[in-house]
């Protein structure tokens, strides 16, 4: 029998291939063709791929496009504000005349972009429009700083905005001034932060930003290993630290910014202390790129402590310290809610002074102007007011994130049917989130069912046996398996050492092992463990509270709500419904969001499989799906059904009653419910090269894999197969009998593993360079028989260095 076998070797930038003709019975083969295709990929892209960074060749262009979108949205908000303020007649005349309200609605006319606060006077010079308010501000400064305006000193006109932001909270301001404030808030909206975006820091360390006066600098007259002089820095609050420096440190009396890192005990509150009972605290200079979270929190704390709005906080600071730099110093990046609260307070005060803001007719005209064709949205907001329109609909409107459900894998078992364009369509269901309580139980049941215990060496009848399966000695009954499952169900993760120490086993690692990777940690029920651990100190909540419904309801809130404010509202409503204490709200509203990882099956499929996999008291025949129960009845009674294959009946031959259909392994449960396990549900076969062409043109969409390197390799592989088929097979149907594929290391490994490998390679290279340098120093010192480039001597020195480190760490007696 003759076979045509194609072998492919896939790498990141090349595809090797060989086509052989094999006489199977005679075991004789000839090479019909051999070659390779080079994929033209830039070296920098390949390097990033090997480092675990999946980057598109168009990433730079995509970044620029993202910036353009942000600018476009900012301009769109300004245009919408112009249209509303024009209807209210709040815009100054010179400004509104420069805005197009007929064709390009809300946009500036061509070659014009005037300043709202400056107009052209009779002398042709720019004049500040709100001099009255400026002089009012000037009187404030004369009272607090009488010497400030001497010797011809002047105050910036632009500071008037901060005075108006304070004044508008209580007193009437002009409508043009209010328009200035609104357009100013449109530019500085603050940082909108989703849940968990700033929670990636180490919980065992507290990083804080401080700006403190240096009270003293003391030269210790000592030097470090690098020859730098050590100076003791004493801060105004009594803190001290050592700073190495080449030159004299002239900091005394100056304000210096630091990031302090304080080590925290396991209780998560109290700081660790050294042998002298001083708090373990380190100091480093500020890096605005890395330390922005700490800087942001410090700024927010200062504003909150002042009990003022952002504008008032800035103005009061300027009154007492006019030299204070504002942007980047006094106020840095802060949460959007601070600005939103301030503008809300301003509008609530000004609505009492400006009747236009209470006019229902004007409000209706504004929403008609903004939404002439969107009847649904107009009806939704027509009962609102101008405060809502300015705050939530224009200035602080946040576009919802696009749904990425299309990127979630399809379930291999379940589909849904729907009608589109008069035709019935079939679409696979999306896979379940790994953090879902159903998946957590499903995964743990698989882990328990596949668990085996082995004795490394065992003497039986005078004969030494190795790797003896002793699982049945410890887990012989259904109750034993259920107890193990219950124990693991409350845990976050498990290791071999922990499972061997289980009360039923009490085994030692040197004599026993499990069948999983020995030095690897495996997940248990992470979701349930988090709920139990977070409520352990709340007296009103017992573990029994978290039944299946409560657990799933709470998980759904934590998984689906991304906004930091909305999560508090949702958790509060949940706590009120279930009569839970305030501590519950405080704890669960601060939980880190779940990772967006997904399993291999949909929730619908898992709900059908779980009833057959559960054990002991967790099993209930009432939870078995009706269709599944009908299939089980036919399997038990041997009734013919074309949908039940013979292989399923053979695999279930030992199941003689309904009670036997529990504690089943996944593969058997899959056969019983779906008539298959790992077999593909819909096998596609290409009979001719044109089928590959059709697939590439119509079905294989660009960027569908989210990894440009892998996508390019797959595309080129299909083209190679097509070309070989045409060249050597003359496009005959079913030309290839077999296709064997070998993946390169870079293609096999996931991104995180490629990253670890790259880091390890870099670390090894640095170690080798240090060892060579050390050997060269020894040779220069006159020590004989030293060869810096000798691999054997390098290994000896590495071993000696490692042993020295272990001795210092107390690992060697």
N, C-alpha and C positions, 0 to 999 in steps of 0.2 A: 504494500500500500504506500503510495507516494503522498508526501505532505509538503506543503509550502509553509515554512515557519519564518516569521519576521521577528527579529530581536531589536529592541530599542533601548538605548542608554540615554536617559534624560538628565541633563545638567542645567545650570542656570544660564549658560551662554552658548551651549552647543548640544546637538542631538546626534549621537552615533547610532548607526543602524547596520544590520546585516541580514540578508535574505538567503536562507538555505533551502535546498531541496533534499528531503530526507526520505530514503526508502526504509520504511519502518521495520519491516520484517527482516530485511537483509542487514539492517543497522549500518547502512552506507549513506553518507551525506555529501553534498557538494555545495560550495558557496556560489550562489547565483549572482549576488551583488553585495557590495559593501561600500560604506561611505559615511560622511558626516555633514551636518548642516550647522554653520556658525550663525548664532543669533547676535546681531549687532546691538549690544547693550553697553552703554557707557560704564567705565570702570567705577566711577563714584556711585552709581546706582547699584551696581553689583556689590560694592563694599558695604553699602548701607543694608542691603538685603542680607548679606552674611552676618551683619551685626544685629539682626533681628528687627531692622527698621524697614517696614514696607512702604516705600515712597514711590509715587508716580513720577514719570518723566515730565509731567505737566504740573507738578506740585507748585513750582514757583509762580506759574501763570494763575493757578487756582488761588494762591495767596493774594495776588494783586486783585483778582476778581472779588475776593471777599472784602478787601478794603473799599473797592468801588461800591459794593452793595451797601456798606455801612454809611458811606457818604451820601448815596442816593436816598437811603431811608431818612437820614438827618434832614436833607433838603425837602423831602416829601412832608415831614412833620412841620417844617417851617412854612411850606406852601399852604398847608391846611390851617395853620394858625393865622396866616395872612388873610385867608378868606373869611374866617370867623371874626377876626378883629375888625375887618373892613365892614362887615354887616353891623357890628356893634358901634362903628364909627369911633374906634379907640386909637386908630393909627394917626400920627401927625400928617398934615397935608402934604408936605414935601416928600414924605416916605411913601404914602399910598399912591401918589402920582407916578412913582417909579415902579409900581407893581402892576403886572398885567392881570386884570380880572375879567377879560373877555375871551381871549384865545388860550394862552398858556396860564391857566388859572393859578394864581398865587405866586407865580414866578416873577423875578425881576425882569424888567424890559431889557432889551439888548443893550449891552455896554453901560449898564447902570447897576449899581449896588450901593445905595446910600447908607449912611449910618443913621439909625433912628434918633440918636440923641444930639446930632449935630446938623445944623441947617446953615445955608449960605446967607450971610447978612447983607445989608445994603452996601457995605464997603467991599463985598466980594470975598470976605474971609469967613471961615467956619465959626459958628457961634454955638455954644452949649445951650441946649433947649431948656434945661431944668436948673437954671441958676438960683431960683428961689430955694429949692431943696438943698442946693450946694451951700448957700449961705447959712441955712439952718444947721447943716452939718458943721460948718465952720465955727458956729457959736459953741457947739459941743466941744470941739477941740480947744477953743480958747479957754473954756472952763477947766478942762482937765490938764491941758498943756499950754499955759499962757506964754511960755517962751518959744513955742514951736514955730510961730509965724514971724519971728523977728529976723532982721537982716535980710529982708527980701525973700524969705522962704515961702514956698507955696505948697498947697495940697493938690494931689491929682484930682481932676474932675471925675474920673472914673470911679473914685471911691464913693461917689454919691449912690451907686447901686446898692452898696452895703447899708448905707443909712436908710434908703427907701425900703429895703427888705426888713429892717427893724421897725421902721415907722408904720409900714403897712399892716403890721400885726394888731395895731390898736387905733390908728388915726387914718383919716381919709387921705389918699394920694390921688393925683390927677389920673384920668383915664389913660393918657399917653404914657404916664409913668408906669401904670399897671401893665400896659402893652410891652414896655421895655422889660419889666420883670418876667413876664411870661416868655418872651423870646430868649431871655437870659437863661431861664430854667430849661428851655428846650436844648440849649447847648451843653449845660452841665447837669446831667440827669443822675449821676452816680453809677455805681457798679451793681448790676443785677446778678445776684449769685444764686445758683441752684443749690439744692441740698448736697452736702458732701464735697463741694468743690474746694473748700479750704480745710478739709478734715483729713488730709493725707499725711499729716505730721505725726511724728512719733509720740504716742500717748505717755511714754515714760520720761519725756522731756518737755519743758515749758519754755518756749521762745517768746521774749518780750522786747519791745522797742523802747529805748529810754533816751531822752535828751537831757543831760545833766551837766552842771557846772563842775569843773575840775578845781577842787579846793587846794590841792597840793600835789607837787611832783617831786619824788625823792629818788636821788641817785643811789642805788644800793652798792655801787662800786664793785659789782660782780658782772661776769660775762657768761653767756651761754656757749654751747658747743660750736656755734657758728661765729663766735667772736663778737656778738652784739651785746651792747651794754643793757643791763636790766634796770628799768625804772619802775618804782612803785607809784601807781596812780591812785590818789585818794579823791573820791567823789563827794559831792555836797551832802549826800545821804549816809555817808560813812562807809560805803562800799570801797573795797580795795582790789587791785589786780596788778599783775606784773606785765609790763610792756617792753619787749626787746626792741632796740633801735640802734641804727648806725650813728645817728646824729642826736644832738641834745633835744629832748622833748620839751617844747615851750607851750604847754597847755594850761598852765595855772591861770585861773580866772576866766577861762573860755568855756563855752557850751559845746560839749562833744556828744555825738550820737553813737549809741551802742546797741547791739543786739545781745541780750543776755540769755544764756541757756542754763536752765535750772533742772537738775535731775529730780524726778518725782518718785516717791515710794509706790509700792504696789496698790495702796489704797486710792491712788489717783489724785490725792489732795496735798498731803504733807511733803515738803522737800527733803531730799536726802542730806545728811550731814557727814563731814569728814571726822578724823580722829580728834580734832580740836573743837568739835561741835559747831563748826561753822558750816553754813549752807553751801553745798557744792554748786558753784555758779561760775560759768566761764563768760568772757567778754570777747566780742569781735566787732570789727568795723561793719558799717551798714552797706549792704549790697542791695540796691533798690529792686533789682531784677529777682533776686532769690528771697529777700526778706520782706516782700510787699505785704504778706499776710500779717506779720507781726506789726508792721507800720500801720496798716489799715485798722487793726484792732485797737492800737494805742490811740489813734486819731478819734475813733468812735467812742472810746472810753472818755477822752477829754471832753468831747462835745456833750456826752450824756451827763457827766459830772457837773458841767456848767449849767445844766437845766435850761439851756437856750437853744434856739434854732440855729442852723448853720450860719445864716446871714448875720444874726445877732451876735453869735460867738465871734465871728470875724470882725465885726464892727467894734465890739467892746475891746477886743484885743488891740486893734489899731488905735483906739482912743488912749490906751495906757502905754502902748509901745508902737509908735508910728513907723519905726524902722523895721518892723516885723515883715518878713517876706511871706506872702500868703500861699501862692501856688507852689506845691512841692515841699513846703516847709510847715506852715501852720495847718493847712488842710490838705491831706493827700487823698488817695482813693478811699471812698467810703461807700457804704450801702446806699442804694437808691432810696430806701425808705426814709432816710433823713431828709432828703430834698422833697420827697413827696409829702411828708408830714408838714414841712415848712410851707410849701405852696398851698396845701389844704387849709392851714391856719390863716394864711394871707387872704385867700379867696373868701373864706367864711366871714372875715372881718370886712372886706371891701364890698361884699354883696349887699351890706347894709347901707353903704354910701352911694352906690351906683345903681339906680333903678333899672338900667338896661340888663343887669345880670339877673333880675327877677322877672323880666318880660317874657312870658310864655310864647308870644308871637315871634319875638326875635330868636328864641331858642329853636322854634320849629323851622324858621327860615334858615338857621345855621345847619341843622341836620339835613334839611332838603338840599342845601348847597353842597354838603359833603357827600351825601348818599342819594343822588337823584334816581338811581335805578335799584338800589338795594332796599326793597320794601321790608324784608324780614328784619334787617338790622334797625331800620327806622322805627318799626313798631316795637322793637326790643328796648330802645333807649328814649322813646318819645316821652315817657313819664319821668325821665331823669332831669337833671338841671345842668347849669353851666359848669359847676364844680366837677361833676362827673365827666363832662365833655372835655374840659381842659386836662384834667388829671389822668383819667383812665383811657380816654378814647384818642387823645392826641399826643400830649407830651410824654407821658409815662407808659404809653401803649407798648406792650411786649409781644412781638410776633411769636406764636407758639412754634415749638420745634417741629420739623417735618417728621412724619412717621417713618421709621426705618423697619417696619414689619416685613417689607419685601426681602430684607437681608437675613431674616431668620430662616433656618432650614425647614424643609417640608417634612411632614410626618410620613413615614413609609407605609403606614397602615390606613389612616383615616383620610377621607376626602369629604367635600361638601358639593352639593349640586345647586346651580342657580340658572336663571334664564337671562340671557343677554342677547339683544338684537333678535329676539324671537327664537333663539337656539339654546338648547340646554348645554351648560358648561360644567365641567368637573374640575375642581381645584383642590389640591392637597391642603389639609389643615396645617397650621404652623406649630412648631414644637414648643413644649412647655418650658418656662423659666426654671433654671436649676434650683433657685431658692424657694420655689413653690412647695408648700407642705406635702402635696401629693408626690412630687418628684423626690423629695427628701426621703419619704417612706419607701418609695419604689427602689431607689438606689441602695438604701440600707438593707432591704430585704434581699436584693441580689448579692450584696456583700456577705451577709450572714449565710445565705444558702450555699455560696461557693467556698466558705471558709473550711480549711482543713488544718489539723494539727499533726505535726510529725515529730517523732523522737529521732534525734540524729544518729544515735547508736543504741542498739538493743540486743541483749544476749537472749536468744531463744533456742532451747534444747541444745545448749552447748555451742551454738553457731552465732556469730556476730552478724547482725543485720543492720543495714544503714537506711536512714530515711523511712522509718516505719510509720505508717498511717495509724494514729491512735485516736482519731476523732470520735469514734463510737464509744470509746471508754469513758468519755466525759460528756458527750452529747448523744445520749442513747434514746431519749424520749422526746415527745413533742413539747413537754413542759420545760425541758432543758433548753431547747432552741428558743422557746418563747421568752424565758427568763433572760437569755443572752441578748435577744433582740430588745427587750425592754431596757436592759442596762445600757446598751449602745444607743438607744433612741434618745436618751437624755444627754448624751455627750456631743461635743462639737467635732472631735476627731479622735482617732485611735492609732496607736503604734503597736508593734509586735510586743514590746516590753509590757505595755499596759494590758494587752489582751491575755498574755500569759499569766499576769498577776491577778486576773479575774478570780473571784472567790471560789468559783467552781473548779478552776484549773490549778492555780498556785504553782506554776511551773517556772523553771529557770531558763534564761536565754541560752546559756552555754550548752544545754542538753536538749532543748526543744526549740521548735520554730513553727511559724505558720507557712501557708502556701503562697503568701503575697511577698512582695519585695521587702526584705528584712529591715532596711534602713529608711523606709518611706512611711510618711504619715498619710492615713486615709480618712476621708470625711465621713462623719456619721450624720446625725440630724442637726445640721448647723442652725437652721431656723428655729427649731424648738429649743435648742440649747441657749440661744441668745435670749429668747423670751423668758426662759426659766432663770437664767443668771441675772438678768436685769430686774426681775421682780423678787429675787430671793430675800431681799431685806424689807420688802413691803409686807407688813403683817396681814393685811386684808386679802392678799392674793395667795392662793395655794396652787401647787402644780396641777391639780385636777381641774383648775379653771380653764386651762388651755386645752379644751376639747377640739375636735376636728373643725367645727364650724367657727368657733372663736379664733382659732389659730389662722384659719384661711382668711377670715374677715380682716384681722389685724395685718396679716401679711399683705393683703391686697392694697390697703391704705399705704403702708410703708413702701411698697413697690411702685405704685402708680403715681403718687403725689411727689412732684419734684420741687415745688416752690417752698421756701423755708417758712413763709407765713401761712400758706395753705395747709401745711402738714400739722401745724399747731392747731388750726381750726378742726381738721379732720380727727386728730387724736383726741381733742377735747370732746367732740361729739360722740366718739366711740366710748370714751371714759364715762361720759354722762349717761349714755344708754345702758352701760353695764355696771353703773354705780361704783366706779373705781376712784381711788383717792387722787389728789393733785400730784403726788410724787410720780404716778404713772405717766401723767401728761408730760412732766418735765423730762423724764428719762427717755420716753419713746419718741418725742418730737426731736430729740437730738441724735437719734441713731443714724449711723452712716448708711446711705442708700445701698441697696443690693447691686451687685455687679450684673450687667446685662449678659449673662451666660445662659445657654439653652441646652436642653437635653436632646435625645434622639427621637422622642415620640411626643405626640400631642397629649393634652390633658384628657381628651376623650378616649384615646387609646389606653392611657394609663389607668383610667377609671374602669376599663373593661378587663385589664390584665391583673390589677391589684387584688380583686376578690379571690383569684385562683392562687395568688402568691402568699397571701397572709397566712399566719399560723396561729394555732391555739385559740385564745378568746378573741383575737382580732378578726378571725374568720367568721363570716355570716353569709349563709346561702342566699339571704334576701338581697344582698348587694350584687349578686351575679346578674349580669345583663340578660334580658329575656332571650335574645337571639343566641347567646352563648349557652344558656340553660337548655334551649331546644337542641343545640348541637350535642351537648353532653348526654341528653336523653337518647339521642339516636346512636351515639357511640356506645352507651351502656346496653342498649337493646339490639345493637347490630342492624338497625333499620337502614336501608339503603338511602343514600343522599349523594347526588353527584357533586355537591359542594364540599363533601368530606372525602378527602383522598385516602387511599389505603394506607399510606405512610403514617397518617395521623392516627388511624385505628391501631396500627402496629406499635406506635410509640406510647399509646394509652392503654395497652393490653392489660397492664397490672392494676388499672383503676377500675374497680368493680362496683362502686357505689358513689353517690353524690358526695358523701363525706370524704372520699379519697381525693377530691379535687381541691386540695388546699396545700399550702406549702410547696407548690410546684416551682421548679426552676423556670426562668424566663423563657427559655427556648420551648419548653413543653407547653407553657401557658399560651405562647404565641401560636403554636400549631393548633391548639384546641379552639382558640378564639378566632384566628385569622387564616388558618389552614397553611400557614407558612411562618418562617422565622427570619432567616437572613436572605432568603431568596428574593430577588427583585420582583416587584408587583407588575411592572410594565417594562419588558425587555425590548430595547430598540436595537435593530440590526441594520447596518448599512450594506446593501448588496452590491452597489457600484460606486465608483469614485464621485459620480454626480450627487450621490446622497450626502457625501461629506461637504461638497460645495453648498448644497441647499441648507445644511445644518449651520455652516459658518455664516451664511448670509441672512438666514431667517430666524434661527433659534438661539444661537450663541451670541448674546448681547455683549457689547463692549462694557467693561467695568463691572460685569456681573459677579466677578469673583473677588473684587475689592483688593486684589493683590496683582499689580501690573506685571511683575516678573513671572509669576505662575501662569497668569492669563496668556502672556506672550509665548511661553514654552508650550502650553497646550495647543494654542493656535498653530504654531510652527510644527508641532508633532503631527497634527491632523493633515497639514499640508504635505509633510514628508510622506506619510502613509499614502495619501492620494497620488503623489507623483510616482512613488514606487509601484503602486497598483497600475497606473497607466503605462509606465515604462516597461515593467517586467511581466505584468499580468494582462496587458492589452485590454484593460478595463473589464475583464471577465467577471461574471457574478460569482461571489463566494470564492474568490481566488485564494485568500489566506485561510489556512486551516487553523493556525495558532498565531497569536501575537504575544511575545514575552516582553515585559517592561522592567527595566532596572532603573531605580531612582537614585540620583546622586545624594550625597549626605545633606547638602544644603536644601534639597527639595523635600527630603523626608522629614526633617526636623521642624517643629513649630518655631515661631518667632522667639519665644522666651528661651528656648533651648539654644538657638543660634546665638542669641545675645550672650548667654552664659558661656558658651564655647569661645566666643570672640574675646570676652573679658578674661577668661582663663589663659588663652593664648597670649594676650598682651601681658598678663601678669607673669607668665613663664618667661617671656622674652625679657622683661625687666629684671627678673631674678637672674637670668643667665648673664646679662650685662653686668649686674652688680658682682656676681661671682668672678667673672673674668677680670673686672677691675681690681677686686680684692687679691686675686692670684697674681696680677701684675705688680701690685704693691709689695707683696711678699717676695717676689722675684727681685724687685729693685732694692729690697732691703738686704739682699745677699743670701737669701735662703736657697740652698741647692736643690736641684731636681724639681723645680717648679715649672710647669708648662701651662700657661694661662688658657690655651685653647685645647687642652686635653679633656675629652668628655669624662674620662674616669676620675680625674682629679676634681673636676667640677661637681660630679655626683657626690664624692667624698665630702667636699666642703658644704654642699647642700645638706647632707645628712647630719654633719656636725652642727650646723646652724639650727636645724630643726630640733635636734636634741637639746641644745642650749635653751631654746625658747620653751620647750616642754618642761625643762627643769625649773625655769623661772615661774612657770604657771602652776607648778606643783603636780605635774602629770607624771613625773618620774621620781621614784623613791630613791 
